[in-house]
């Protein structure tokens, strides 16, 4: 790999990466001063940055990281700005972190007392990574977990309703670190965010149990829950609240009020009213959104509804008595 592809000064992120090789080199340079980047088997890497006494543990994929503007693992920027230490396990594709090399890495951290060296540990992940966040939280008893639409397992015998990620159904979820709900019982608190109307996610989240498990509902988002949290800048606030021990259903409800400005949510709300044939509700939604946000789509729909109402009134007025 030509050295000219890598900046001479220590980079702040991996945004200059042009291919996988330079990306790994840049990521290693970012971690060089206060952490490390190491391969974990053939399909995973562990990126670590040591800053403060609080540790944020995330799970990501190489593909997702490289798709971001800074090409960095998820929430690294948040951890840096908050002065937290940061550990991310990065997978090359949909491995579901079901790899003996990953188990060995986690075992090593447990035996070395790595997690014991931090005052507070929080695990975060979504979907496949949410599964990993819950499963591997067993390595740090007393940790907190924030998981978005997490999977409990992909073992066909346990989740026969699961039709997504069919390749994952061939992986072994019965060996070590396999069934996530059993493994996160030692966590201090587990916050699960999901759309309760999305049948597969609702069924998966129902498998997580215990008084320390809190389910938060984000309706009408389907599998777009994490993307909505990111777009609305809610995710960092939630992670900070969990890390500080300030997370609550009330806080979430307050933060989630911003959905009234989220196009994806409003679009689904309108579609739901249309599908139910509730014309009065459709009209009320269009009036509310058009007045608050001036969204062109809702304004055009409101204009059509007003025109239809005016035509109906005119027709009624012209009808013979």
N, C-alpha and C positions, 0 to 999 in steps of 0.2 A: 504494500500500500504506500503510495507516494506521500512523503511528509508534507508536500505542498498543499495537500488537501486538508490539513489540520492547522488551525491557527497556532502561532508561536506562543501567544499569551494564553494563560488558563481561561477557557471559555466559561461563560455563565450558564450556557445551555447547549443543546446539541442541534440548534437550528441550522447550522452550516453543513450538516451531514448530507451527502449526496448519494450514499449507498449504505448498505448494512455495515460494511467494514469501517467506514468513517464514523458512522453513528456509534458503534461500539467504542471506537477510539476516543471520540469526543465525550461520551458518557463516562468513560474511565477517567478522563482528564477532569471533568466536573467533580468527580468523587475523590480525586487524588489528594486534595488538601486535607479533607476531614473524614474520609471514608474509604470506600473501595467498590470495585465492580469485579465480580468473579463469576465464572461459568459454574453452573450447577447442572452437571450432566451435559447432554448434547442439545437439549431444547429449552434450557432455562438459564437465567442470570439473576444474581442477587446484587442490587444496587443499594449501597448504604452510605448515609451521610450523618455523621455524629455532630450534633450541635448542643442540644439542651437535655434536661432531665426527663422530658416527655418524648415518647416515641410514637410516631405514626407508622403503621404497617399497612401497606397496600399491595394489591395484586393487579397485574396489568399484562398486556400483550405487546410484543414488539411492534406489531402492525398498528395498534391503537396509539402507541406512543409516537411513532413516526408520522402519524397523520395529524398530530397537533402542531401548531405553529412553532413552538419551541422544541418539539421532538423530545420532550422529557416525560418520564413516568408520571402517572396521574397524581396530582396534589403535591408534587415536589415543591412547586412554587409557594403553596400555602405553608408547608412545613418550614421552608426557608424563611418566609416572612414572619412566622410566629416564633422562630428560634427553637423549633423542635428537631429532634433527631428523626431520621427517616429511613425506612427499610422497605424496598419494593422487590417482590419476586416477579420477574418478567418471563412470560412464556412465549415461545415461538409458535403462534397459532393456538387452536383450541385443544390444548393438552389437558385442560381441567386440573393441571398440576398433579396429575396422577402418575408420578414418576418416583421410583425408589431414591433417585438422587435428591429430589426435593425433600422426601421424608428424612433422608440422612442429614441434609442441611438443617432442617428444623431440629432434629435430634441433637445435632452438634450445638446449636444455640441453647437448647435446654440444659445440656450437660455442662456447658461453659458458664451457665448462670447469666447469659446475655440479657434476657428480659428482666431479671431481678435487679439489674443495674439502673432501671428507670423508675421514676416515681409514678408515672402514669403511662399506660400502653393502650392505644386504640387501634383496632383493626377496621379497615374499610375495603369494600369491594361491591361490585354489581354483577348480577347474572352469574357467569362462570366464576368470576373473581369474588362474588359474594359468597358462593359456595366455599371457596378457599379461605376467605376471611373468617367464616364461621368455623370451618373444620380445624384450621391451624391455630385458632385462638386458644385451643387447649394447651398450647405451649406456654401461655402466659396467664395462669390462673389469676382472676381478679381484674382482667382486662375488660375494656368496653368494646362493643362491636356495633358498627353501623353498616347495615347490609341493604342494598337496593335490589329488590326482586331476586333474592338468593335462591339457589337450588339446594334442596336437602341432599339429594343424590340423583344420579342418572341411571341407577340400576333398574332395568326393566321390571324385575319382580316386585320392586318397592313402589315404583311410580309408573304403572302401566298406562296411565293417562297421558304421559309425557311424549309428545310427538316431535318436539323440537330437537335440534342438534343430534340427529340420528347416529352420527359417527361416535358420539360420546357414549352411546348405549353399549358399545363394544368394549369400553374400557372397564377396568376392574375397580369397582367401588365397594368391594367387600373386604379388602385388606386394610392395612393401617391408614389412619386418618380418612376413613371411608364415609361414614354416615354423619354428616355435619351436625344435626340436632343433638346427637349424643355427645359430641365433642365440645360443644360450646356451653355445656352445663356448668363449667367452672368459671364462666365469665361473670363479671359483676352485673352487667346490664347488656341487653341485646336490643337494638332498635332496627326493626324491619320495615322498610318502605315498599309498598306495592299498590297496584290497582286491584282492589278486591273484586272488580267485575271481570278481570282477566282470569279465566278459569284455571289455566295451568299455573300461573304465578300464585293465585290464591290457594290452590291445592298444595303447592310446594311449601308456601309459607306456613300453612296450617300444620305441617309436620314439626315445626319448631315449637317447643313447649317449655313451660316453666314460668314461675312468677317474675323472673327477671327479663322475660321476653315481652317487648312492647311492639305492637303493630300499628303503623301509621298509614292511613289510606290516602292515595292520590288518584281520585277517580277520573275516568275518561281518558287516561293516558296510555293504556295498554302496555306495550313494551318500551315506551318512550319516557319512562319515569326518570331515569338518570339523565337523559339528554335535556329534559325539561328543567331539572334541578340545576344543571350546568348553565343552560341558557339564561335562566332567571337569577343566576348567581346566589342560589340558595344553598347549594352543596357545601361551599366553604363555611358558611355560617353554621350549618348543622354539625360539621366535623369539629369546629371550634367548641360548640356547645357540649358535644359529647366528651371531648378531651377535657374540658373544664368541669365536667360533672354538672352542667347546668341544663342538660337536655330535658324537655318535658313535652307532653302532648299540647299544653297551652302554648309553649314557644313555637312548636311546629305549626300550630293552627295560625298563629300570628304571621309567621314567615310565609305560609302557603297562601295567604290572601293575595299575594302578588300574582297568583294565577289569573286574576281578573284582567291582567294585561298580557297574558300569554296566548299568542295566536293559535297554537296547537290545541290548547284546552278549549278555547272559545269556539274553534272550528268543530271539535267533537261535540260540544254542547249544542251547537246549532243543528248538527247532523242528527243528534239524538231526538231533538224536538221535531224535526222534519219526519224522521222515521216513525214517530209516534202519532203523526198527524195533528199535533197540538199547535194550531195556527196562532192562537193568542199568545202562547209561550214563545213561538218563533218570532212574532212581532216584537214582544217585550225584549227579547234578547237582542234583536237588531237595533232597537231604539237605544237600549242601555249601552251597548258596545260602541255604536256610531257616535253617541254623544260624548262618551268618556275618552275614546281613543281616536275617533275619526278614521277608523280602518276602512279603506276603500271598498273591500268586499262586502262588509256589513252595511255600508252606506248605500251601495248599489242595490243590495237586497232590500233594504228599507225603502228605497225609492220605488222599486217594483211593487212591494207590498202596499205602499201608499197609493200608487197608481191603480192597483187592483181594487183597493177599498173605495177609491173615488169613483171608479167605473161602476162598481156595484151599487153605490149610493145613487149615481145618476140613473142607472137602469131602474132602480126601485122608484125613483121620483117620477120617471116617465111612464111607469106602468099604470094602466087604467084602473080606476077605483071601482 
